[in-house]
Amino acid sequence: MLTNFAALSDEAVTTWSRRFWSEARNKSFVMPFTGDSANSMIQRVTELTLTKTGNRAVITLINDATGDGVVGDNQLKGNEEALSQDENVILFDQIRFGHANTGRMADQKSIVQFRYNAKDQVGNRHAQVMDELAFLTASGVAYTFKTDGTARVGSQLPQLEYAADVTAPTAARHRRWDATTGLEAGDTTQVAIADTPTWAMLVNAKAYAVNTFLKPLRSDDGVEVYNVFMTPDGMAKLKQDTNFLDAWKQAQTRGDSNPIFKGTPHGGKRGIYIDGLNILEYRNVFHPSTWGGGAVRGQRILFMGAQALGFADPMGIGAPGWDEEKDDYNNRYGIAGRKVYGFKKPTFFNTHTQSTEDFGVLCVDTAV
């Protein structure tokens, strides 16, 4: 039975809007990693800062204290260390998707219920685009590209308010895996066919993340973990590495209590937990075919900790919406879903490296 959407009450329309957004959230890969606390991989910000140029959300990062304090009875007053912070502005914009039918008679002849099918399609596409935007933002790749590295044609995504805020990985947060020499400075032109992901790559990248103070996710029982995202092909290459297989097999044989396998589902979906890494495969990890001088298919592996991304989800204006419009003397109608949000990869002045760096994400480029 078809719903007469135009005759629905305001409360019923709101219910449809929430159902549409529920469709998008449930189908989204990144939404399970989103939370309101600073211990979330993607921190959701709902409170707004009003400015003359429009609304924006702000995520605040507190830098670590670095002073040595005072000892004995030496005077502390006047020698206190000032705490510093970095504020990152997250712009947001509206994204809409819609479908229109060809007319009343076309609907009558079809067994497809237009409204219900449109809701499903709109919710699904919202989820897909949200995931792509999140991974492009974290990878430092402009919205003019798809996650496979090809150019978008006829897309309005590059016109989003926050599209111009996408920034390339900072120097200390961009590495390249070299099968011969190990972890090197990021340079996609130097990626070779042999530079596929290995257990050694994971171990070295994790050590690098810890040494450069990439903030991990922390569970209630104190377990620290980084979420590691790679392509399905990259995961397949990793599973062909004998050293990785040995470590994985040993962890599985001895159970979750094995320190090398100890992990927590906190922070999103459960992948392969090993040595404080939650390794997940995902098709929207950036994977161009033009690295190494244009002949190498690569992937940008993301090591993501706390506050790797900021997600502006403003209350009020950010509420999901569901609209219907009739045309041609009520013979044709269209259905649209809308949502206002924005992404930002936070940066901060790292007091340990004495440079401005991406806060919660490390990019490691490999071949696949």
Residue pairs with C-beta under 8 A, 6 or more apart in sequence:
2 107
2 113
2 114
2 115
3 115
3 116
5 13
5 16
5 115
5 324
5 335
6 324
6 326
8 16
13 322
16 119
16 322
17 319
17 320
17 321
17 322
17 337
18 320
19 119
20 119
20 122
20 123
20 126
20 320
20 322
20 337
21 123
21 126
21 320
21 337
21 339
22 123
23 119
23 120
23 122
23 123
23 124
23 126
23 127
24 123
24 124
24 126
24 127
24 130
24 320
24 337
24 339
25 31
25 127
26 127
27 123
27 124
27 127
27 128
28 127
28 130
28 131
29 127
29 131
29 269
29 282
29 284
30 42
30 130
30 131
30 134
30 135
31 127
31 130
32 268
32 269
33 40
33 41
33 42
33 227
33 267
33 268
33 269
33 304
34 40
34 41
34 42
34 43
34 44
34 311
35 41
35 42
35 43
35 44
36 43
36 44
36 46
37 43
38 306
38 307
39 217
39 218
39 306
40 217
40 267
40 306
40 307
41 217
41 227
41 267
41 268
41 304
41 305
41 306
41 307
41 308
41 309
41 360
42 134
42 308
42 309
42 310
42 311
43 59
43 306
43 307
43 309
43 310
43 311
44 311
44 313
45 57
45 58
45 59
45 90
45 310
45 311
45 312
45 313
46 57
46 313
46 314
46 315
46 318
47 57
47 315
48 55
48 56
48 57
48 314
48 315
49 55
49 56
49 57
49 58
49 89
54 91
55 92
55 314
55 317
56 89
56 90
56 91
56 92
56 312
57 89
57 90
57 92
57 310
57 312
57 314
57 342
58 87
58 88
58 89
58 90
59 87
59 88
59 90
59 307
59 310
59 344
59 346
60 85
60 86
60 87
60 88
61 85
61 86
61 87
61 88
61 307
61 346
61 348
61 359
62 83
62 84
62 85
63 83
63 84
63 85
63 86
63 348
63 349
63 350
63 351
64 213
64 351
64 352
65 81
65 83
66 81
66 351
66 352
67 81
69 76
70 76
70 79
84 349
84 351
86 346
86 347
86 348
86 349
86 359
88 310
88 344
88 346
88 347
88 348
89 344
90 162
90 165
90 310
90 311
90 312
90 342
90 343
90 344
91 161
91 162
91 165
91 312
91 342
91 344
92 161
92 162
92 312
92 313
92 314
92 318
92 340
92 341
92 342
93 160
93 161
93 162
93 340
93 341
93 342
94 338
94 339
94 340
95 126
95 129
95 160
95 338
95 339
95 340
95 341
96 336
96 337
96 338
97 121
97 122
97 125
97 126
97 336
97 337
98 118
98 122
98 323
98 334
98 335
98 336
98 337
99 114
99 118
99 121
99 122
99 334
99 335
99 336
100 327
100 332
100 333
100 334
100 335
101 107
101 114
101 332
101 333
101 334
102 332
103 328
103 331
103 332
104 331
104 332
107 114
114 335
115 335
118 335
119 322
119 335
119 337
122 335
122 336
122 337
123 337
126 337
126 339
129 157
130 341
131 284
132 146
132 147
132 284
133 143
133 157
133 160
133 343
134 309
134 311
134 343
135 147
135 229
135 282
135 284
135 285
135 286
135 302
136 142
136 143
136 145
136 147
136 166
136 286
137 166
137 309
137 343
137 344
137 345
138 302
138 304
138 308
138 309
138 345
138 361
139 169
139 285
139 286
139 300
139 302
139 363
140 166
140 167
140 168
140 169
140 174
140 345
140 358
140 363
141 147
141 166
141 286
141 300
142 158
142 163
142 166
143 152
143 155
143 157
143 158
143 160
143 163
143 166
144 151
144 152
144 155
144 158
145 151
145 152
146 152
147 283
147 284
147 285
147 286
147 287
148 287
148 288
148 289
149 286
149 287
149 288
149 289
149 290
150 288
152 158
157 163
160 342
161 342
162 312
162 342
162 343
162 344
165 344
166 345
167 345
167 347
167 358
168 174
169 186
169 358
169 361
169 363
170 347
170 355
170 356
170 357
170 358
171 185
171 186
171 355
171 357
172 212
172 350
172 353
172 355
172 357
173 212
173 214
173 357
173 358
173 361
173 362
173 363
174 185
174 186
174 362
174 363
174 365
175 183
175 184
175 185
175 186
175 205
175 208
175 362
175 363
175 364
175 365
176 183
176 184
176 185
176 186
176 187
176 188
176 190
176 191
176 195
176 364
176 365
176 366
177 183
177 184
177 195
177 197
177 198
177 201
177 205
177 364
177 365
177 366
178 184
178 190
178 192
178 195
179 192
179 194
179 195
179 196
179 198
180 194
182 200
182 204
183 201
183 204
183 205
183 208
183 364
184 190
186 363
186 365
188 291
188 292
188 298
188 365
189 291
189 292
189 293
190 292
191 291
191 292
191 296
191 298
191 365
191 366
191 367
192 292
192 296
192 367
193 292
193 296
193 367
194 367
195 366
195 367
196 234
196 237
196 238
196 366
196 367
196 368
197 230
197 234
197 237
197 238
197 241
197 299
197 301
197 366
197 368
198 238
198 241
198 243
198 244
199 238
199 241
199 243
199 244
199 247
200 243
201 364
201 366
202 228
202 238
202 244
202 274
202 275
202 277
202 279
203 275
205 301
205 303
205 362
205 364
206 226
206 275
206 276
206 277
206 303
208 362
209 216
209 226
209 303
209 305
209 362
210 216
212 350
212 352
212 353
212 357
212 362
213 350
213 352
213 353
214 226
214 303
214 305
214 360
214 361
214 362
215 305
215 306
215 307
215 359
215 360
216 224
216 225
216 226
216 276
216 305
216 306
217 224
217 225
217 226
217 227
217 266
217 267
217 305
217 306
218 224
218 225
218 266
218 306
219 225
219 264
219 266
219 267
220 266
221 264
223 262
223 263
223 264
223 266
223 276
224 276
225 263
225 264
225 266
225 267
225 273
225 276
225 277
225 278
226 276
226 277
226 278
226 303
226 304
226 305
227 267
227 268
227 271
227 278
227 280
227 302
227 303
227 304
227 305
228 271
228 277
228 278
228 279
228 280
228 301
228 302
228 303
228 304
229 280
229 281
229 282
229 285
229 301
229 302
229 304
230 238
230 279
230 280
230 281
230 282
230 285
230 299
230 301
231 281
231 282
231 283
231 285
231 287
231 299
231 368
232 281
232 282
232 283
233 287
233 297
233 299
233 368
234 281
234 285
234 287
234 299
234 301
234 366
234 368
235 279
235 281
237 368
238 244
238 279
239 245
247 260
247 274
247 275
248 272
248 274
250 258
250 260
251 258
251 260
251 261
251 273
251 274
252 261
254 261
255 261
256 262
256 263
256 273
260 274
260 275
261 273
261 274
261 275
262 273
262 276
263 273
263 274
263 276
263 277
263 278
264 273
267 278
268 278
268 280
269 280
270 278
271 278
271 279
271 280
271 281
272 278
272 279
272 280
273 279
277 303
285 299
285 300
285 301
285 302
286 299
286 300
287 297
287 298
287 299
287 300
287 368
288 297
288 298
289 296
289 297
289 298
290 296
291 297
291 298
291 365
291 367
292 298
292 367
296 367
297 367
297 368
298 365
298 366
298 367
298 368
299 365
299 366
299 367
299 368
300 363
300 364
300 365
301 363
301 364
301 365
301 366
302 308
302 361
302 362
302 363
302 364
303 361
303 362
303 363
303 364
304 360
304 361
304 362
305 360
305 361
306 360
307 346
307 359
307 360
308 345
308 346
308 359
308 360
308 361
309 343
309 344
309 345
309 346
309 360
309 361
310 343
310 344
310 345
310 346
311 341
311 342
311 343
312 318
312 341
312 342
312 343
312 344
313 341
314 340
314 341
317 340
318 339
318 340
318 341
320 337
320 338
320 339
321 337
321 338
321 339
322 335
322 336
322 337
322 338
323 335
323 336
323 337
323 338
324 333
324 334
324 335
324 336
325 333
325 334
325 336
326 332
326 333
327 333
327 334
345 358
345 359
345 361
346 358
346 359
346 360
347 356
347 357
347 358
347 359
348 356
348 357
348 359
349 355
349 356
349 357
350 356
350 357
